[in-house]
């Protein structure tokens, strides 16, 4: 997969072409400002992969948190409030 670097000023002038490169050629476009990478245009399929990966990570974290709560116990909201006001 090709990655194309372009500064934001040039990207503004070439926006339609950049979108076509992403959609039709599956290129990734990295936008720069003052030489720093600040944003990216990626194919929607890439975004779906990222979302799926994040969802899996969130699920794994939730499962781990539930296991820890089961192993170490929990406290009531009132107990938590009381502990923070001491």
N, C-alpha and C positions, 0 to 999 in steps of 0.2 A: 504494500500500500504506500502510495507516494504522499509525502508531507511537503507542503508548500508554505514558506514563510513570507509574510508581507506586512508592511507597516500599516497602521490604521488609516492614515491619510490616503494611501494608494488603494487600500481595500474599499474605502468609501466610493471611489471612482470606478472600481471594478467589481462592485458587489454582485451584479447579475452574473458575471462570468465566474466569480468565485463560487456562487451557489451552484451553477451548472457543473463546475469541476467536482464539487462535493457530491452532488446528486448522481451525475452520470458516470463520472470516472472513479467514484469512491475515494477521492483524495481527502486528506485532512489539511486544513488551512489553519496555520497558527498566526494570529495577529500580534504584532509587536507595537509598542509605544516607547519611544526613546531607547530602543534596543532591547527592551525587556518583553518577554512573552506575557501577554495579558489576557488573551482569550483564544478560543478555537472554534472553527466550524468543522463539524464532523458528520459523517453519514448518520442518518437516523438509526440504522441498524447498530452502529457503535454505541449510541446512547442507550438503546435497549439492553445491550450487553452490560453496560455500566449499571443501569438500574437493577437488572437481575442480580448482579454481583453484590450491590449494596443491600438489596432485599435479603439475600442469603446471609450476609454479614450481620444485618439487624436481627434476623431470626436466631442466628447462633448466639449473639449477645443476650437476647431475651432468654433463651434456654439456659445459658450459663448463669444469668442472674436468678432465675427461678431455682436452679440447683443450689446456688449459694444461700438463697432465702430458706430453702428447705433444710439445708445442713446447719445453718447458724441461727435460724429463727428470724422472726420479724418483730417489729414494735408497732404499737398503734399510733395513729396520727397524734392523739393527745399526748402520748409518751414522748414522741418526737418534739412536739411543741414545748412540753415541760422541760426537756433536756436542753433545748436551745435557749431558753430564757433563764437558765441558772447562771 
